[in-house]
């Protein structure tokens, strides 16, 4: 990326507000050797975008890695859970959530990928006639 329209913060905000899930594949996205830039590496950025949307980041360095990544994205083996929180305030603010797997799931080495939060809907705005 060398000419973004959006800053990293703007992009993250748009993704947090969207209903998209990002699955990112990284191929040669690290800083070049000796680069001590303050900016995150491409790998860090892709991981952050995927994590913020409940998706996953896959490092791809070979054909085998690509096959494994595609298996990890295979929707036939994924479930989507939906919920409605009680007492939501229509404040338009970001609210963090957490998800804990039952002991049975942990024992089977299952892993949950989920959005770490959501934006509550904005309250109704009165419009003058």
C-alpha positions in Angstrom: 0.0 0.0 0.0 1.5 3.3 -1.0 -1.4 5.7 -1.6 -4.2 5.1 0.8 -7.3 7.2 0.8 -7.9 6.5 4.5 -5.7 6.4 7.5 -5.3 3.2 9.5 -7.6 4.7 12.2 -10.3 5.7 9.6 -10.2 2.2 8.0 -10.5 0.5 11.4 -13.4 2.6 12.3 -15.2 1.9 9.0 -14.7 -1.8 9.5 -15.9 -1.7 13.1 -19.1 0.0 12.0 -19.6 -2.4 9.1 -21.0 -5.9 9.1 -18.0 -7.2 7.2 -15.6 -10.0 8.3 -12.0 -9.6 7.0 -10.0 -12.7 6.2 -6.5 -11.5 5.3 -3.7 -13.4 3.5 -0.3 -11.9 4.0 2.4 -12.6 1.5 5.7 -10.7 2.0 4.0 -8.0 4.2 6.7 -7.5 6.9 9.0 -4.5 7.0 12.1 -4.8 4.9 15.2 -5.8 6.9 16.5 -2.9 8.8 13.3 -0.8 8.6 12.7 0.8 12.0 9.6 2.6 11.0 7.1 3.6 13.6 4.3 2.4 11.3 3.1 -1.1 11.9 4.2 -3.8 9.5 1.8 -5.0 6.9 1.4 -8.2 8.9 0.5 -6.2 12.0 -2.1 -4.1 10.1 -3.7 -7.1 8.4 -3.9 -9.0 11.7 -5.5 -6.0 13.3 -8.1 -5.6 10.6 -9.0 -9.2 10.7 -9.1 -9.3 14.5 -11.4 -6.2 14.7 -14.0 -7.8 12.4 -14.0 -11.4 13.9 -12.0 -12.7 10.9 -8.5 -14.2 10.7 -5.1 -13.5 9.4 -3.0 -16.1 7.6 0.7 -15.8 6.8 1.3 -17.3 3.3 4.8 -18.3 2.3 4.1 -21.4 0.2 1.4 -23.3 -1.7 0.8 -25.4 1.4 0.2 -22.3 3.5 -2.3 -21.1 0.9 -4.2 -24.4 1.0 -4.2 -24.4 4.8 -5.5 -20.8 4.8 -8.3 -21.7 2.5 -9.3 -24.6 4.8 -9.3 -22.1 7.7 -11.7 -19.9 5.8 -14.0 -22.8 4.7 -17.5 -21.6 5.7 -18.9 -25.1 5.7 -17.2 -25.7 9.0 -18.2 -22.4 10.6 -21.2 -21.3 12.6 -22.5 -17.8 13.2 -24.0 -16.8 16.5 -26.3 -13.9 16.9 -27.4 -12.2 20.1 -29.3 -9.2 21.3 -27.9 -7.5 24.4 -30.4 -6.4 27.0 -30.6 -2.8 27.9 -28.9 -1.4 24.9 -28.7 2.4 24.9 -29.1 4.1 21.6 -25.9 6.1 22.2 -24.0 5.4 19.0 -20.9 4.4 21.1 -18.6 1.4 20.8 -19.3 -1.3 23.3 -16.9 -4.1 24.0 -18.0 -7.7 24.3 -16.4 -11.0 25.4 -17.1 -14.6 24.5 -16.1 -17.6 26.6 -16.3 -21.1 25.4 -17.7 -23.8 27.6 -15.2 -26.3 29.0 -16.4 -29.0 26.5 -15.4 -26.8 23.6 -12.0 -26.0 25.0 -11.4 -29.7 25.6 -12.1 -30.3 21.9 -9.6 -27.6 21.0 -12.3 -25.4 19.3 -11.6 -21.7 18.9 -14.0 -18.8 18.6 -13.3 -15.8 16.4 -15.6 -12.9 17.1 -15.8 -9.1 16.9 -14.5 -7.6 20.1 -17.4 -5.1 20.2 -20.1 -3.2 18.3 -21.5 0.2 17.8 -24.9 0.7 19.4 -27.5 2.3 17.1 -27.8 6.1 17.2 -30.9 7.4 18.9 -33.8 8.7 16.9 -33.3 12.3 15.8 -36.3 14.7 15.8 -36.7 16.6 12.6 -38.4 19.9 12.6 -41.2 20.4 10.1 
